Amino acid sequence: AGAALLRLERKDEAIEYLYKAIAVDPEFYCSLRMLAGALADQKRNAEAIEILQKTLELRPNCAASWRGLTRALGAEKRIEEAREAYMSLLKLWIRDPEELAWHEQMVKEIDEF
């Protein structure tokens, strides 16, 4: 039902429903991811960050969660944490140590996301 409400652009209802779903099963990953996305869409980034951190506890190699966390942290002006989340995302994608080091340096040089 949460996904259907999101497709219908009924985000407030979807958020309410998804909070109820995770109250029943706090480790239901799909509901957590949908909730985080809906919260971020509503500019409720502090809540989205909390939910995304839970998703990463469950699935630490989920690029979508790292990407969402990077965006939400950046929106909250938590720049250092956003950089760290972005580097975690890059580590999932980049296996060449030299290329990863180059990206890490570029991220350090960014003043603001």
C-alpha positions, 0 to 999 in steps of 0.5 A: 500500500505504501508503494501505491500511495507513493505512485499516486503522489499521496506522500503524506499518507504514504509516510504515515502508512510506512511508519506504521509498517516499520512499527510492525517490522522495524527491519522491513528494508523495502518499507524503510527505503520507501519511507526514506525517499518519501521523507527526503522528497518532502524535505524532511531530511533529518528523519530521512537520515535516521531511516537511511542509517537504519537501512545501512545497518541492514544492508551496508552495501546498498548504493541507493541508501548511501546515495540518499544519505549523501543527499540528505546530509548535504541538504542539512549542511552536514557537509563532512558527514555527506563527504564520508557517505559519498566516499562509502558510496564510491568505495562500492563502485570503484575497485582501483585504489588509485582511482579511489584515491583521486576521487577521495582527494576531489571530495576533500576539495569540494567546499560545499555539496 
